[in-house]
């Protein structure tokens, strides 16, 4: 019911990249992120960690991990599911990077986050169908 999951997270100069990788491992335990480097607003280096998860086993692990998010995050997801889904069936979520490092998953709307894009396998590929499937997948 999910085609693939991709994520992206920025590691700023003031952060420890190993700790950010540990935060990513909270969501994607078997992921080995690729890295890119870019330049920040003040010409400081910014590391970008990213990966695309396509294996069914790893997707299933991610869904099981999401089942453990707190009830307020699930409620927030339920209330905003339509706003977080595009017309192609991509669900966009942000997880608090600092809390993920501590093993606590919290969906946030802003700030320093692990950006996750979940491509829902909806047939026909319409937003309404993808929302129905997302509710079934994540139990919201």
C-alpha positions in Angstrom: 0.0 0.0 0.0 3.1 2.2 0.0 5.3 2.4 -3.1 8.3 4.1 -1.4 9.4 6.4 1.4 12.0 9.1 1.0 13.5 11.3 3.7 15.8 14.3 3.9 17.4 16.0 6.9 19.7 18.9 7.2 22.8 18.8 9.5 23.9 22.3 10.4 27.5 23.2 11.4 26.4 23.4 15.1 25.1 19.8 15.1 26.9 16.5 15.5 26.2 14.5 12.3 26.4 11.2 14.1 23.6 12.2 16.5 21.5 13.3 13.5 22.1 9.9 11.9 21.0 8.3 15.2 17.8 10.3 15.0 17.2 9.1 11.5 17.8 5.5 12.7 14.8 5.9 15.1 12.6 6.1 12.0 14.6 4.1 9.5 16.7 1.5 11.4 18.1 -0.1 8.3 18.7 3.0 6.2 22.2 4.1 5.1 21.7 7.7 4.1 23.4 9.3 1.2 25.1 12.6 1.8 25.3 15.9 0.0 26.9 19.1 1.1 25.5 22.6 0.4 26.1 26.1 1.6 23.9 27.7 4.3 22.7 31.3 4.4 25.8 32.5 6.1 28.1 30.5 3.8 28.5 27.8 6.4 28.5 24.1 5.2 25.3 22.2 5.6 25.2 18.4 5.2 22.1 16.8 3.7 21.3 13.2 4.6 18.7 11.5 2.4 17.6 8.1 1.2 14.7 6.4 -0.6 13.2 3.3 1.0 11.8 0.8 -1.5 12.1 -2.6 0.1 8.8 -4.0 1.4 10.4 -5.2 4.7 11.8 -1.7 5.5 8.5 0.0 4.6 6.7 -2.4 6.9 9.2 -1.6 9.7 8.6 2.1 9.2 4.8 1.6 9.5 5.3 -0.5 12.7 7.5 2.3 14.1 4.8 4.9 13.2 2.2 2.9 15.2 4.2 3.9 18.3 3.8 7.6 17.9 2.0 9.4 20.7 -1.8 9.9 20.5 -1.6 13.6 20.1 0.6 13.2 17.0 -1.9 10.6 15.6 -4.8 13.0 16.3 -2.9 15.8 14.6 -2.2 13.6 11.6 -5.8 12.6 11.4 -7.0 16.3 11.5 -4.5 17.4 8.9 -4.2 14.4 6.6 -5.9 16.2 3.7 -3.4 19.2 4.0 -0.4 16.8 4.2 -1.3 14.9 1.0 -0.7 16.1 -2.5 -2.8 15.3 -5.6 -0.4 12.5 -6.5 -0.8 10.6 -3.3 2.3 11.7 -1.5 2.0 12.2 2.2 4.4 14.7 3.7 5.4 14.5 7.4 8.0 16.2 9.6 9.4 14.6 12.7 11.2 16.6 15.4 14.9 15.8 15.0 15.9 16.3 18.6 13.1 14.2 20.0 13.8 11.4 17.4 17.4 11.3 18.7 15.9 10.6 22.1 13.8 7.8 20.7 10.5 9.8 20.8 8.6 10.4 17.6 6.6 13.6 17.3 5.1 15.0 14.2 5.7 18.8 13.9 4.7 21.5 11.6 7.9 23.6 11.6 11.5 23.9 12.6 14.4 21.5 12.5 12.9 18.3 11.3 13.3 15.0 9.5 11.3 15.5 6.3 9.5 12.4 5.2 7.6 11.8 1.9 5.5 8.7 1.7 4.2 7.7 -1.7 0.9 5.9 -1.1 0.0 3.2 -3.7 -3.5 4.4 -4.5 -5.5 3.0 -7.5 -6.8 5.1 -9.0 -4.1 7.6 -8.1 -6.4 10.2 -6.6 -5.9 12.2 -3.4 -9.2 11.0 -1.9 -8.2 7.3 -2.4 -4.7 7.9 -1.0 -6.2 9.6 2.1 -8.4 6.5 2.7 -5.4 4.2 2.3 -3.3 6.4 4.6 -6.0 6.2 7.3 -6.0 2.4 7.0 -2.2 2.1 7.0 -1.5 4.3 10.0 -4.6 3.5 11.9 -5.8 7.1 12.1 
